[in-house]
């Protein structure tokens, strides 16, 4: 069986003590380095999206799962 699959991942990092931020593909690694170098607390928000089939979120009458999750937050 074959199916169309699309996967994306994004990361956003921010320091809890200074204005440092990172939104690059390797934000996890850069955040760890910032913590190691400064000792500052750093948090990273990760978002992973996997779509099976042809963009189910665009089907008539279907709301995007991302929109549903954002409303619930």
PDB file of N, CA, C and O in Angstrom:
ATOM      1  N   UNK A   1       0.850  -1.183   0.000  1.00  0.00           N
ATOM      2  CA  UNK A   1       0.000   0.000   0.000  1.00  0.00           C
ATOM      3  C   UNK A   1       0.889   1.238   0.000  1.00  0.00           C
ATOM      4  O   UNK A   1       1.866   1.316   0.745  1.00  0.00           O
ATOM      5  N   UNK A   2       0.544   2.182  -0.829  1.00  0.00           N
ATOM      6  CA  UNK A   2       1.262   3.454  -0.824  1.00  0.00           C
ATOM      7  C   UNK A   2       0.265   4.556  -0.514  1.00  0.00           C
ATOM      8  O   UNK A   2      -0.903   4.485  -0.896  1.00  0.00           O
ATOM      9  N   UNK A   3       0.733   5.547   0.165  1.00  0.00           N
ATOM     10  CA  UNK A   3      -0.122   6.697   0.472  1.00  0.00           C
ATOM     11  C   UNK A   3       0.737   7.951   0.426  1.00  0.00           C
ATOM     12  O   UNK A   3       1.930   7.910   0.726  1.00  0.00           O
ATOM     13  N   UNK A   4       0.136   9.037   0.057  1.00  0.00           N
ATOM     14  CA  UNK A   4       0.830  10.321   0.085  1.00  0.00           C
ATOM     15  C   UNK A   4       1.009  10.727   1.540  1.00  0.00           C
ATOM     16  O   UNK A   4       0.054  10.705   2.316  1.00  0.00           O
ATOM     17  N   UNK A   5       2.215  11.091   1.906  1.00  0.00           N
ATOM     18  CA  UNK A   5       2.504  11.511   3.274  1.00  0.00           C
ATOM     19  C   UNK A   5       3.379  12.755   3.246  1.00  0.00           C
ATOM     20  O   UNK A   5       4.345  12.830   2.487  1.00  0.00           O
ATOM     21  N   UNK A   6       3.038  13.716   4.066  1.00  0.00           N
ATOM     22  CA  UNK A   6       3.853  14.917   4.200  1.00  0.00           C
ATOM     23  C   UNK A   6       4.111  15.147   5.680  1.00  0.00           C
ATOM     24  O   UNK A   6       3.195  15.046   6.496  1.00  0.00           O
ATOM     25  N   UNK A   7       5.337  15.452   6.024  1.00  0.00           N
ATOM     26  CA  UNK A   7       5.708  15.682   7.415  1.00  0.00           C
ATOM     27  C   UNK A   7       6.523  16.952   7.524  1.00  0.00           C
ATOM     28  O   UNK A   7       7.453  17.166   6.746  1.00  0.00           O
ATOM     29  N   UNK A   8       6.180  17.795   8.483  1.00  0.00           N
ATOM     30  CA  UNK A   8       6.951  19.013   8.741  1.00  0.00           C
ATOM     31  C   UNK A   8       7.199  19.126  10.242  1.00  0.00           C
ATOM     32  O   UNK A   8       6.409  18.643  11.054  1.00  0.00           O
ATOM     33  N   UNK A   9       8.284  19.760  10.590  1.00  0.00           N
ATOM     34  CA  UNK A   9       8.608  20.004  11.996  1.00  0.00           C
ATOM     35  C   UNK A   9       9.176  21.409  12.119  1.00  0.00           C
ATOM     36  O   UNK A   9      10.004  21.827  11.309  1.00  0.00           O
ATOM     37  N   UNK A  10       8.730  22.127  13.129  1.00  0.00           N
ATOM     38  CA  UNK A  10       9.258  23.455  13.394  1.00  0.00           C
ATOM     39  C   UNK A  10       9.609  23.550  14.873  1.00  0.00           C
ATOM     40  O   UNK A  10       9.027  22.855  15.706  1.00  0.00           O
ATOM     41  N   UNK A  11      10.556  24.408  15.185  1.00  0.00           N
ATOM     42  CA  UNK A  11      10.959  24.619  16.578  1.00  0.00           C
ATOM     43  C   UNK A  11      11.159  26.110  16.801  1.00  0.00           C
ATOM     44  O   UNK A  11      11.642  26.834  15.931  1.00  0.00           O
ATOM     45  N   UNK A  12      10.775  26.543  17.985  1.00  0.00           N
ATOM     46  CA  UNK A  12      10.954  27.946  18.371  1.00  0.00           C
ATOM     47  C   UNK A  12      11.543  27.944  19.778  1.00  0.00           C
ATOM     48  O   UNK A  12      10.956  27.373  20.697  1.00  0.00           O
ATOM     49  N   UNK A  13      12.680  28.572  19.945  1.00  0.00           N
ATOM     50  CA  UNK A  13      13.357  28.594  21.246  1.00  0.00           C
ATOM     51  C   UNK A  13      13.453  30.021  21.763  1.00  0.00           C
ATOM     52  O   UNK A  13      13.562  30.973  20.991  1.00  0.00           O
ATOM     53  N   UNK A  14      13.411  30.150  23.088  1.00  0.00           N
ATOM     54  CA  UNK A  14      13.541  31.470  23.716  1.00  0.00           C
ATOM     55  C   UNK A  14      14.194  31.321  25.078  1.00  0.00           C
ATOM     56  O   UNK A  14      13.968  30.347  25.797  1.00  0.00           O
ATOM     57  N   UNK A  15      15.000  32.300  25.410  1.00  0.00           N
ATOM     58  CA  UNK A  15      15.681  32.316  26.693  1.00  0.00           C
ATOM     59  C   UNK A  15      14.757  32.913  27.752  1.00  0.00           C
ATOM     60  O   UNK A  15      14.006  33.849  27.480  1.00  0.00           O
ATOM     61  N   UNK A  16      14.824  32.368  28.942  1.00  0.00           N
ATOM     62  CA  UNK A  16      14.010  32.879  30.033  1.00  0.00           C
ATOM     63  C   UNK A  16      14.639  34.051  30.765  1.00  0.00           C
ATOM     64  O   UNK A  16      14.015  34.623  31.659  1.00  0.00           O
ATOM     65  N   UNK A  17      15.854  34.417  30.407  1.00  0.00           N
ATOM     66  CA  UNK A  17      16.550  35.466  31.121  1.00  0.00           C
ATOM     67  C   UNK A  17      16.964  36.648  30.244  1.00  0.00           C
ATOM     68  O   UNK A  17      17.023  37.781  30.721  1.00  0.00           O
ATOM     69  N   UNK A  18      17.252  36.390  28.964  1.00  0.00           N
ATOM     70  CA  UNK A  18      17.680  37.467  28.061  1.00  0.00           C
ATOM     71  C   UNK A  18      16.825  37.428  26.786  1.00  0.00           C
ATOM     72  O   UNK A  18      16.018  36.512  26.631  1.00  0.00           O
ATOM     73  N   UNK A  19      16.975  38.378  25.888  1.00  0.00           N
ATOM     74  CA  UNK A  19      16.110  38.427  24.701  1.00  0.00           C
ATOM     75  C   UNK A  19      16.483  37.437  23.585  1.00  0.00           C
ATOM     76  O   UNK A  19      15.955  37.556  22.480  1.00  0.00           O
ATOM     77  N   UNK A  20      17.360  36.479  23.833  1.00  0.00           N
ATOM     78  CA  UNK A  20      17.796  35.528  22.817  1.00  0.00           C
ATOM     79  C   UNK A  20      16.642  34.645  22.358  1.00  0.00           C
ATOM     80  O   UNK A  20      15.867  34.160  23.183  1.00  0.00           O
ATOM     81  N   UNK A  21      16.520  34.431  21.036  1.00  0.00           N
ATOM     82  CA  UNK A  21      15.537  33.517  20.457  1.00  0.00           C
ATOM     83  C   UNK A  21      16.144  32.813  19.247  1.00  0.00           C
ATOM     84  O   UNK A  21      17.143  33.267  18.690  1.00  0.00           O
ATOM     85  N   UNK A  22      15.534  31.709  18.851  1.00  0.00           N
ATOM     86  CA  UNK A  22      15.942  30.993  17.636  1.00  0.00           C
ATOM     87  C   UNK A  22      14.717  30.334  17.033  1.00  0.00           C
ATOM     88  O   UNK A  22      13.918  29.731  17.750  1.00  0.00           O
ATOM     89  N   UNK A  23      14.562  30.442  15.729  1.00  0.00           N
ATOM     90  CA  UNK A  23      13.447  29.797  15.027  1.00  0.00           C
ATOM     91  C   UNK A  23      13.952  28.999  13.826  1.00  0.00           C
ATOM     92  O   UNK A  23      13.191  28.726  12.898  1.00  0.00           O
ATOM     93  N   UNK A  24      15.215  28.629  13.840  1.00  0.00           N
ATOM     94  CA  UNK A  24      15.798  27.885  12.733  1.00  0.00           C
ATOM     95  C   UNK A  24      15.480  26.399  12.846  1.00  0.00           C
ATOM     96  O   UNK A  24      14.964  25.936  13.863  1.00  0.00           O
ATOM     97  N   UNK A  25      15.795  25.667  11.793  1.00  0.00           N
ATOM     98  CA  UNK A  25      15.527  24.230  11.780  1.00  0.00           C
ATOM     99  C   UNK A  25      16.272  23.503  12.892  1.00  0.00           C
ATOM    100  O   UNK A  25      15.808  22.467  13.369  1.00  0.00           O
ATOM    101  N   UNK A  26      17.414  24.026  13.311  1.00  0.00           N
ATOM    102  CA  UNK A  26      18.202  23.381  14.373  1.00  0.00           C
ATOM    103  C   UNK A  26      18.096  24.136  15.697  1.00  0.00           C
ATOM    104  O   UNK A  26      19.068  24.218  16.449  1.00  0.00           O
ATOM    105  N   UNK A  27      16.916  24.685  15.977  1.00  0.00           N
ATOM    106  CA  UNK A  27      16.708  25.483  17.194  1.00  0.00           C
ATOM    107  C   UNK A  27      16.970  24.688  18.470  1.00  0.00           C
ATOM    108  O   UNK A  27      17.407  25.262  19.467  1.00  0.00           O
ATOM    109  N   UNK A  28      16.713  23.379  18.462  1.00  0.00           N
ATOM    110  CA  UNK A  28      16.980  22.569  19.659  1.00  0.00           C
ATOM    111  C   UNK A  28      18.464  22.591  20.010  1.00  0.00           C
ATOM    112  O   UNK A  28      18.829  22.807  21.166  1.00  0.00           O
ATOM    113  N   UNK A  29      19.303  22.370  19.030  1.00  0.00           N
ATOM    114  CA  UNK A  29      20.747  22.346  19.274  1.00  0.00           C
ATOM    115  C   UNK A  29      21.261  23.721  19.679  1.00  0.00           C
ATOM    116  O   UNK A  29      22.082  23.843  20.587  1.00  0.00           O
ATOM    117  N   UNK A  30      20.779  24.742  19.007  1.00  0.00           N
ATOM    118  CA  UNK A  30      21.223  26.100  19.325  1.00  0.00           C
ATOM    119  C   UNK A  30      20.769  26.492  20.728  1.00  0.00           C
ATOM    120  O   UNK A  30      21.496  27.176  21.447  1.00  0.00           O
ATOM    121  N   UNK A  31      19.573  26.062  21.118  1.00  0.00           N
ATOM    122  CA  UNK A  31      19.078  26.346  22.469  1.00  0.00           C
ATOM    123  C   UNK A  31      19.959  25.680  23.521  1.00  0.00           C
ATOM    124  O   UNK A  31      20.277  26.286  24.544  1.00  0.00           O
ATOM    125  N   UNK A  32      20.349  24.441  23.271  1.00  0.00           N
ATOM    126  CA  UNK A  32      21.223  23.735  24.212  1.00  0.00           C
ATOM    127  C   UNK A  32      22.565  24.445  24.333  1.00  0.00           C
ATOM    128  O   UNK A  32      23.105  24.580  25.430  1.00  0.00           O
ATOM    129  N   UNK A  33      23.101  24.899  23.201  1.00  0.00           N
ATOM    130  CA  UNK A  33      24.366  25.638  23.240  1.00  0.00           C
ATOM    131  C   UNK A  33      24.231  26.949  24.007  1.00  0.00           C
ATOM    132  O   UNK A  33      25.121  27.315  24.775  1.00  0.00           O
ATOM    133  N   UNK A  34      23.120  27.658  23.802  1.00  0.00           N
ATOM    134  CA  UNK A  34      22.907  28.912  24.534  1.00  0.00           C
ATOM    135  C   UNK A  34      22.882  28.646  26.034  1.00  0.00           C
ATOM    136  O   UNK A  34      23.496  29.382  26.808  1.00  0.00           O
ATOM    137  N   UNK A  35      22.181  27.607  26.442  1.00  0.00           N
ATOM    138  CA  UNK A  35      22.143  27.253  27.864  1.00  0.00           C
ATOM    139  C   UNK A  35      23.540  26.888  28.383  1.00  0.00           C
ATOM    140  O   UNK A  35      23.952  27.348  29.448  1.00  0.00           O
ATOM    141  N   UNK A  36      24.258  26.063  27.625  1.00  0.00           N
ATOM    142  CA  UNK A  36      25.603  25.638  28.055  1.00  0.00           C
ATOM    143  C   UNK A  36      26.545  26.827  28.213  1.00  0.00           C
ATOM    144  O   UNK A  36      27.350  26.868  29.143  1.00  0.00           O
ATOM    145  N   UNK A  37      26.444  27.785  27.312  1.00  0.00           N
ATOM    146  CA  UNK A  37      27.358  28.933  27.328  1.00  0.00           C
ATOM    147  C   UNK A  37      26.994  29.985  28.372  1.00  0.00           C
ATOM    148  O   UNK A  37      27.867  30.666  28.911  1.00  0.00           O
ATOM    149  N   UNK A  38      25.675  30.115  28.658  1.00  0.00           N
ATOM    150  CA  UNK A  38      25.240  31.196  29.546  1.00  0.00           C
ATOM    151  C   UNK A  38      24.694  30.704  30.888  1.00  0.00           C
ATOM    152  O   UNK A  38      24.692  31.446  31.871  1.00  0.00           O
ATOM    153  N   UNK A  39      24.234  29.461  30.927  1.00  0.00           N
ATOM    154  CA  UNK A  39      23.568  28.948  32.121  1.00  0.00           C
ATOM    155  C   UNK A  39      22.130  29.416  32.233  1.00  0.00           C
ATOM    156  O   UNK A  39      21.458  29.122  33.221  1.00  0.00           O
ATOM    157  N   UNK A  40      21.647  30.145  31.228  1.00  0.00           N
ATOM    158  CA  UNK A  40      20.272  30.652  31.254  1.00  0.00           C
ATOM    159  C   UNK A  40      19.270  29.523  31.016  1.00  0.00           C
ATOM    160  O   UNK A  40      19.568  28.572  30.294  1.00  0.00           O
ATOM    161  N   UNK A  41      18.083  29.623  31.620  1.00  0.00           N
ATOM    162  CA  UNK A  41      17.025  28.658  31.307  1.00  0.00           C
ATOM    163  C   UNK A  41      16.477  28.956  29.901  1.00  0.00           C
ATOM    164  O   UNK A  41      16.183  30.107  29.580  1.00  0.00           O
ATOM    165  N   UNK A  42      16.344  27.940  29.089  1.00  0.00           N
ATOM    166  CA  UNK A  42      15.866  28.100  27.711  1.00  0.00           C
ATOM    167  C   UNK A  42      14.740  27.099  27.475  1.00  0.00           C
ATOM    168  O   UNK A  42      14.857  25.932  27.848  1.00  0.00           O
ATOM    169  N   UNK A  43      13.656  27.550  26.861  1.00  0.00           N
ATOM    170  CA  UNK A  43      12.585  26.611  26.509  1.00  0.00           C
ATOM    171  C   UNK A  43      12.446  26.553  24.987  1.00  0.00           C
ATOM    172  O   UNK A  43      12.723  27.521  24.278  1.00  0.00           O
ATOM    173  N   UNK A  44      12.009  25.387  24.512  1.00  0.00           N
ATOM    174  CA  UNK A  44      11.830  25.169  23.079  1.00  0.00           C
ATOM    175  C   UNK A  44      10.432  24.605  22.851  1.00  0.00           C
ATOM    176  O   UNK A  44      10.052  23.602  23.454  1.00  0.00           O
ATOM    177  N   UNK A  45       9.678  25.253  21.984  1.00  0.00           N
ATOM    178  CA  UNK A  45       8.363  24.757  21.578  1.00  0.00           C
ATOM    179  C   UNK A  45       8.537  24.021  20.258  1.00  0.00           C
ATOM    180  O   UNK A  45       9.092  24.559  19.300  1.00  0.00           O
ATOM    181  N   UNK A  46       8.052  22.777  20.220  1.00  0.00           N
ATOM    182  CA  UNK A  46       8.147  21.953  19.017  1.00  0.00           C
ATOM    183  C   UNK A  46       6.763  21.740  18.429  1.00  0.00           C
ATOM    184  O   UNK A  46       5.785  21.557  19.154  1.00  0.00           O
ATOM    185  N   UNK A  47       6.696  21.766  17.130  1.00  0.00           N
ATOM    186  CA  UNK A  47       5.435  21.473  16.448  1.00  0.00           C
ATOM    187  C   UNK A  47       5.737  20.490  15.330  1.00  0.00           C
ATOM    188  O   UNK A  47       6.584  20.755  14.477  1.00  0.00           O
ATOM    189  N   UNK A  48       5.056  19.370  15.329  1.00  0.00           N
ATOM    190  CA  UNK A  48       5.242  18.348  14.299  1.00  0.00           C
ATOM    191  C   UNK A  48       3.893  18.107  13.645  1.00  0.00           C
ATOM    192  O   UNK A  48       2.895  17.881  14.330  1.00  0.00           O
ATOM    193  N   UNK A  49       3.864  18.156  12.325  1.00  0.00           N
ATOM    194  CA  UNK A  49       2.624  17.932  11.595  1.00  0.00           C
ATOM    195  C   UNK A  49       2.848  16.845  10.553  1.00  0.00           C
ATOM    196  O   UNK A  49       3.781  16.919   9.754  1.00  0.00           O
ATOM    197  N   UNK A  50       1.985  15.840  10.569  1.00  0.00           N
ATOM    198  CA  UNK A  50       2.032  14.754   9.593  1.00  0.00           C
ATOM    199  C   UNK A  50       0.676  14.695   8.909  1.00  0.00           C
ATOM    200  O   UNK A  50      -0.358  14.646   9.574  1.00  0.00           O
ATOM    201  N   UNK A  51       0.681  14.700   7.601  1.00  0.00           N
ATOM    202  CA  UNK A  51      -0.552  14.611   6.830  1.00  0.00           C
ATOM    203  C   UNK A  51      -0.508  13.347   5.987  1.00  0.00           C
ATOM    204  O   UNK A  51       0.434  13.143   5.221  1.00  0.00           O
ATOM    205  N   UNK A  52      -1.509  12.506   6.121  1.00  0.00           N
ATOM    206  CA  UNK A  52      -1.646  11.307   5.295  1.00  0.00           C
ATOM    207  C   UNK A  52      -2.713  11.584   4.244  1.00  0.00           C
ATOM    208  O   UNK A  52      -3.792  12.074   4.580  1.00  0.00           O
ATOM    209  N   UNK A  53      -2.441  11.287   3.014  1.00  0.00           N
ATOM    210  CA  UNK A  53      -3.397  11.524   1.944  1.00  0.00           C
ATOM    211  C   UNK A  53      -3.262  12.932   1.408  1.00  0.00           C
ATOM    212  O   UNK A  53      -2.298  13.637   1.705  1.00  0.00           O
ATOM    213  N   UNK A  54      -4.240  13.333   0.614  1.00  0.00           N
ATOM    214  CA  UNK A  54      -4.203  14.647  -0.019  1.00  0.00           C
ATOM    215  C   UNK A  54      -4.833  15.701   0.877  1.00  0.00           C
ATOM    216  O   UNK A  54      -6.051  15.884   0.872  1.00  0.00           O
ATOM    217  N   UNK A  55      -4.012  16.381   1.633  1.00  0.00           N
ATOM    218  CA  UNK A  55      -4.407  17.503   2.481  1.00  0.00           C
ATOM    219  C   UNK A  55      -5.834  17.399   3.012  1.00  0.00           C
ATOM    220  O   UNK A  55      -6.721  18.139   2.587  1.00  0.00           O
ATOM    221  N   UNK A  56      -6.041  16.489   3.929  1.00  0.00           N
ATOM    222  CA  UNK A  56      -7.362  16.263   4.518  1.00  0.00           C
ATOM    223  C   UNK A  56      -7.942  17.527   5.130  1.00  0.00           C
ATOM    224  O   UNK A  56      -9.161  17.679   5.213  1.00  0.00           O
ATOM    225  N   UNK A  57      -7.064  18.442   5.563  1.00  0.00           N
ATOM    226  CA  UNK A  57      -7.542  19.683   6.184  1.00  0.00           C
ATOM    227  C   UNK A  57      -8.283  20.559   5.185  1.00  0.00           C
ATOM    228  O   UNK A  57      -9.074  21.411   5.591  1.00  0.00           O
ATOM    229  N   UNK A  58      -8.047  20.373   3.883  1.00  0.00           N
ATOM    230  CA  UNK A  58      -8.689  21.195   2.868  1.00  0.00           C
ATOM    231  C   UNK A  58     -10.005  20.605   2.361  1.00  0.00           C
ATOM    232  O   UNK A  58     -10.654  21.200   1.501  1.00  0.00           O
ATOM    233  N   UNK A  59     -10.406  19.442   2.880  1.00  0.00           N
ATOM    234  CA  UNK A  59     -11.648  18.818   2.439  1.00  0.00           C
ATOM    235  C   UNK A  59     -12.833  19.699   2.834  1.00  0.00           C
ATOM    236  O   UNK A  59     -12.836  20.279   3.919  1.00  0.00           O
ATOM    237  N   UNK A  60     -13.842  19.803   1.956  1.00  0.00           N
ATOM    238  CA  UNK A  60     -15.011  20.635   2.276  1.00  0.00           C
ATOM    239  C   UNK A  60     -15.639  20.215   3.605  1.00  0.00           C
ATOM    240  O   UNK A  60     -15.842  19.026   3.855  1.00  0.00           O
ATOM    241  N   UNK A  61     -15.943  21.188   4.446  1.00  0.00           N
ATOM    242  CA  UNK A  61     -16.586  20.915   5.721  1.00  0.00           C
ATOM    243  C   UNK A  61     -15.659  20.431   6.813  1.00  0.00           C
ATOM    244  O   UNK A  61     -16.116  20.173   7.926  1.00  0.00           O
ATOM    245  N   UNK A  62     -14.374  20.299   6.537  1.00  0.00           N
ATOM    246  CA  UNK A  62     -13.421  19.819   7.527  1.00  0.00           C
ATOM    247  C   UNK A  62     -12.546  20.976   8.007  1.00  0.00           C
ATOM    248  O   UNK A  62     -11.976  21.715   7.204  1.00  0.00           O
ATOM    249  N   UNK A  63     -12.452  21.118   9.313  1.00  0.00           N
ATOM    250  CA  UNK A  63     -11.607  22.153   9.897  1.00  0.00           C
ATOM    251  C   UNK A  63     -10.213  21.584  10.105  1.00  0.00           C
ATOM    252  O   UNK A  63     -10.059  20.414  10.456  1.00  0.00           O
ATOM    253  N   UNK A  64      -9.213  22.398   9.893  1.00  0.00           N
ATOM    254  CA  UNK A  64      -7.830  21.984  10.083  1.00  0.00           C
ATOM    255  C   UNK A  64      -7.599  21.541  11.520  1.00  0.00           C
ATOM    256  O   UNK A  64      -8.058  22.199  12.454  1.00  0.00           O
ATOM    257  N   UNK A  65      -6.888  20.428  11.704  1.00  0.00           N
ATOM    258  CA  UNK A  65      -6.556  19.949  13.043  1.00  0.00           C
ATOM    259  C   UNK A  65      -5.742  20.997  13.781  1.00  0.00           C
ATOM    260  O   UNK A  65      -5.923  21.188  14.983  1.00  0.00           O
ATOM    261  N   UNK A  66      -4.852  21.676  13.079  1.00  0.00           N
ATOM    262  CA  UNK A  66      -4.053  22.727  13.718  1.00  0.00           C
ATOM    263  C   UNK A  66      -4.962  23.819  14.270  1.00  0.00           C
ATOM    264  O   UNK A  66      -4.743  24.293  15.385  1.00  0.00           O
ATOM    265  N   UNK A  67      -5.969  24.222  13.519  1.00  0.00           N
ATOM    266  CA  UNK A  67      -6.909  25.253  13.987  1.00  0.00           C
ATOM    267  C   UNK A  67      -7.663  24.760  15.219  1.00  0.00           C
ATOM    268  O   UNK A  67      -7.871  25.524  16.162  1.00  0.00           O
ATOM    269  N   UNK A  68      -8.075  23.489  15.221  1.00  0.00           N
ATOM    270  CA  UNK A  68      -8.773  22.928  16.377  1.00  0.00           C
ATOM    271  C   UNK A  68      -7.882  22.946  17.611  1.00  0.00           C
ATOM    272  O   UNK A  68      -8.335  23.296  18.701  1.00  0.00           O
ATOM    273  N   UNK A  69      -6.618  22.570  17.444  1.00  0.00           N
ATOM    274  CA  UNK A  69      -5.692  22.547  18.578  1.00  0.00           C
ATOM    275  C   UNK A  69      -5.436  23.956  19.097  1.00  0.00           C
ATOM    276  O   UNK A  69      -5.357  24.168  20.307  1.00  0.00           O
ATOM    277  N   UNK A  70      -5.306  24.921  18.186  1.00  0.00           N
ATOM    278  CA  UNK A  70      -5.059  26.300  18.604  1.00  0.00           C
ATOM    279  C   UNK A  70      -6.246  26.852  19.378  1.00  0.00           C
ATOM    280  O   UNK A  70      -6.067  27.586  20.350  1.00  0.00           O
ATOM    281  N   UNK A  71      -7.469  26.501  18.952  1.00  0.00           N
ATOM    282  CA  UNK A  71      -8.660  26.963  19.670  1.00  0.00           C
ATOM    283  C   UNK A  71      -8.748  26.357  21.058  1.00  0.00           C
ATOM    284  O   UNK A  71      -9.212  27.011  21.993  1.00  0.00           O
ATOM    285  N   UNK A  72      -8.306  25.109  21.202  1.00  0.00           N
ATOM    286  CA  UNK A  72      -8.382  24.425  22.487  1.00  0.00           C
ATOM    287  C   UNK A  72      -7.357  24.951  23.484  1.00  0.00           C
ATOM    288  O   UNK A  72      -7.535  24.803  24.693  1.00  0.00           O
ATOM    289  N   UNK A  73      -6.286  25.563  22.988  1.00  0.00           N
ATOM    290  CA  UNK A  73      -5.203  26.041  23.868  1.00  0.00           C
ATOM    291  C   UNK A  73      -5.570  27.307  24.601  1.00  0.00           C
ATOM    292  O   UNK A  73      -4.766  27.827  25.375  1.00  0.00           O
TER     293      UNK A  73
END
